[in-house]
Amino acid sequence: MSVGVETRCVPDAEDLRRSVADRFATWADTEARDLPLPGAGRTRDRFAALYALGRTDLSLARLAEGHADATAILCELGEAPPGPGERWGVWAAQPPGTGLQARQDGDGWLLEGRKAYCSGAHSCTHGLVTADTEEGRRLFAVRTDHPGYAPLEGTWQAIGMAGSDTPDVRFTDVPARPVGEAGTYLDRPGFQHGGIGVAACWLGGARAVADTLQTGARTEDPLTAAHLGAVDVALYAAETALWEAARAIDADPLDRSGAARLRSLRVRAIAERACSDVLDRVGRATGAGPLCHDPRHARNAVDLTVYIRQHHAERNLAELGALVGQKASPEVGTEARSEAGPKR
């Protein structure tokens, strides 16, 4: 066996990160400007754009969705949108063992500590990041060109979503500007709308995985045909829920009905279940061949497997069940009726 020649069938993690970063920069300078805001009357177009990105490349979709979400957050909280050449991320994960603190320093604020899962850490020019203060958790805007901002090498070892560049970041006296008051990041209706945007990316990725079965299926084989039919049902149902959610958001963007959290939990759970079903059935129908010999399919499958773990599984289902079980909840079982007509 020769060891003097290196054969590379797929790009390494660093090459992949750079490729995704370049495409993200192009997207942010072009298509991002035309993306509708959630609740502005064209939410279906917004979700369709995120879906298309997910079908193309889930790592790119992850960065684009973060920039799109940051744009919506800035608008909802009375801030200026991203400027030309800017690329924003939203870094709000709170896993155990890491923590970011914000303290006042004269008229300003400084961030100190470690933040996990900062997608686009090397390519974003700005971030919206949550940090703990004496008043509670708040959202801050930061620039990534400060010397105290340091992505931690070796903290993103994922094979799936490798191109999303999602390491931990160490903040050392990094100047920050508060965006909104304590608690407003989570309390605003747009937080729930944004969660459905993530599900749109997932479903685009699931459709890309399903394309392998769709294009190569031998439908004269009844077992293959059955898997293809089941995949079609799962995606049709999830996509229908996504488009209905877009309509409901446009009908009630400020969530006067109180249905936004229930809707978000339902749609994300439906999407996650559909993605898992697609991954399983396409694998069972096609065997190891595409995973071993088709780099695009292999990347789509492993990226989707990692990305849908943003869904908190049984914890989210438990919260959904608790909401459904609240007899006095005005939204339970009435969302379709309460949002059937236009609200504005």
N, C-alpha and C positions, 0 to 999 in steps of 0.2 A: 504494500500500500504506500503510495507516494504521500509524503507530508510536506513536500517543498512547495506545493501549489495550493493556495487558499481559494476555495470555491464559495462564493456568497450568493445564495439564491434569493435571499431577502435582505433588506437593509438592516444594519444594526440599530440599536436604540437611539444612538446619537444622530445618525443620519435620518432616521424616521422623525425624531423631534424637530430637526432643522427643516425638513421638508414640510411638515405640518405647520410650523411657525411661519414659513414663507407664504403658504397658502392662506393662513389666517390673516396675515398682514394685508394681503391682496383683498381678501373678503372684507375686512374692516374698512378699507379705503374705498370700496365700491358698493357691493350689495348691501352692506350693513346700513347704509344711509337710507335705503328705501324700505327697510323692514318696518311694518306697522307696529305701533305700540299696542299692548294688550288692552282690550276694552274700548278701543277707539273706533270700532265698527268694522275692522278688517282682521279680527283675531284669527279667523280661519286661514287667511293668507300668511299670517305670521307662523302659525303652526305648520302650514304646508311647506314653508321655506325651511324651517328647522327639520322637518321630516325628510326633505330632499337632501339636506346636508348629512343627516344620519345615514341615508341610503348610500351616499357617496363615500363618506369616511367618518366614522364615529369619533375619532380623536379630534378631527377638525370641527365636527359638530359640537363637541364639548367646549372648545375654546370659543366658537362663535356664539353658542348659547349663553356663555358667561358674559361676553361683551354685550349681547342683546339684553340680557337681564340687567346688567349694570346700567345700560341706557334707560330702561324702564324705571328702575329704582331712582335714578337721579331725577328723572322727570316727575315721578310721583312725590318725591320729597323736596321739590322746589329748587333743584340744582340745575346747572347748565349741562347739556348733553356732552358726550365725548367730542373733542375737537379733532381737526384733521391730523392724521398720523398717530392718533392715540388708540391704544388697545387695552381694554379694561377686563379685569377678572372680578369675580365675586367669591370671596374666600370666607366662608361662614361655618365650616365644619367645627364640631366641638367633641372630638373623640377623647377618651380617657388618656391621661398622661401628658397632654400638651395644654398650654394655656398662654394667652396673650393679654397683657395688661396695658391699660392706657392711663396716663397720669397727666394732670395739667402742669404746664410749665409756663408761667406768666400768662400771656394771652393765648397760648397755643396748647397743643397736646403732643405727647411723645408716646410711642409704642415700644414695649419691651416684652420679649418672650418668644415663644415658638408657635407657629400656626401650621397645622397639618393640611394636606390635600389642597395645595395652591396651584390649580391648573393654569398652565401658561406662565409659570413662575419666571421663566427666562425670556419670554417673548412679550408679556404684557408691559405696557408703560405705566399703568396705574392699576390699583386694586381697590375694591370696596371690601373691607375686612372688619369682622366683628371682634371686639375686645371688651374685657371686663373693666368697669369703672366703679367708683364708690356708689354711683346711682344705679348700677345695673349694667347689663350688656348693651353696648352701643355700636353703631356702625360708623366707620371712619374711612375717608378717602386718603390714599397714600400714593406717592410716586415710588417707582422701583429703582430710580437712579441714585438713591441716597446710599452712602457707603455703609450704613448700618443695616441695609436690606441684603440678606444673604441666603439664597436657596442652598439647602443642605444636601450635598452630593451623597448619593447612596441611599436616600430615603424614598426613592420611587423605583422599585425593582420590578414593577409589574410587567408581565409579558403582554397581557391584554391592556389596551389603552396606553401603551408605551409612548405613543406620539403625543398624548395629551400633556406631557411634561408637568406632573402633579406632585412635586416633592414637598417636604416640609420647608418652611422658611423661618429663619431666625431674624427677629427684629431687635435692633439695638439702638435705642434713642432715635427712632425714625419719626420725623415730624408727620403729624396726621391732622386732618380736618374733619370734625364731626359732621355727619350727614344725618339729619333728623335728630330726634330726642331718644332717650333710653327707651328701648322696647318697640320703637316705631318700625324697625326693619321687619320684625315678625308679625306685628299687629296689622299691618296694612293689607288690604285685599289682594294687592298685587303679588304678595308672597305666594298665595295659593295659585294665582294665575301662572306665575313663573314655574311652579312645580309641574304643571301640566305641559309647559313648554319642554321641559326635560323629557317627559314621557313621549312627546312627539319625536325627539331625537332617537329614543329607544326603538320606537316603532319603525322609523326609517331604517335603522340597522337590522331589525328583524325582517323587513321586506328584502333587504340585500341578501341576507342568509337564505331566505325563501327563494330568491331568484335562481340559486343554484339548482334547487329541486325543480322549479318551474321550467327552466330551459333544458334540463337533462332528463326529465322524467319519462320513463317508458310506461305510458298510461295503459298499455295493453296488459300490464301486470297489475292485477287487482289490488295487491298490497301497496304498491307504489301509488296507485291512483287514490287509495284510501288515505294515505298520508298526505298527499297533495290536497285532497278535499278537506281534511282536518285543518291543515295549515291555512287554507283559504278562509275557512269559517273563523278561525281564531283571529286572523288579521282583519277580516271584514268587520267583525264585532268590535275589536279594539279601535279601529280607525273610525267607525261610526260613533263610538263614544267620544273620541277626540274631537270630531267635527261638531257633535252636539254640545260639547263643553265650550267650544269656541263661540257657538251661537249664544249659549247661556251667559258667557262672560260679557259679550257685547250688549246683551239685554239688561245686565245688572252689573256694570263694572265696579261700582262702589260697594257691592255685596249688601244691599239693603235687605235682601231676603235672608241673610245669614247662612246661605247655602254653600259658600265658596270652599270651606274646609272639607265638608262632606264630598263635594264634587271632586276636589283634588285627590282625596284619598281613594275614591272609587276609581277614577280614571287611571291613576298611577298603578293601582292594584290590578286593574284589567289589563293594562299595558304590560306590566311585569309578567303576569301569568301568560299572556299571549307570546311574549318573547321567549319565555322558558319553554313553552309548548313547541314553538317553531324550532328552537335549537334542538330539542329532543327528537322531534319527528323528522326533521331534515337529516339529522345524523343517522337515525334508524333506517330511513329510506335510501340514503346514498352510501352508507358505510364509511370506511376510513378514506376512501379514494380522494374526495375533494379536500379533506382536511390535510392529507399528506402531499398532494400534488398540485393543488390550486392555491397559490399564496394569497390571492385576494379573498377567497372564501375562508381560508384558515384565519386570516386577520379579522374578517368580519365576525366570525364565530367567537373568537377569543375576546375581541373588544366588547362585543355585546354581553358576553358572560360577566365581564368585570363591570361594565357600565350599569347594568340593571341592579347591581348591589347597592346603588344609591338608594334604592327602595329598602325600607327597614323591615321588610318581610312581616313576620308575625306581630311585631310591635305596631306597625301601621294598621294591620288588620284588627288588632285588639282595639286600637283607638276608633277605627271605623265601626266595629261592633258596638262599642260603648255609645257612640253617637246614635247609631240605629236603634239601640235599646232604650234611649231616653224618650219616654212616652210624651214628655212635654216639649220635645224638640220641634220647633215649627217647620224645619226643613225636611224632616224625615218623611219620606213617602209623598211629599208635596212639591218637590222641586220641579217636576215636569209641569204641574199645574200652575205653580206660582210664576214660572218663567216662560209660560207658553206664548205670551204676547210681549210686544216691545214695551220697554219701560221708559223710553225717552224719545 
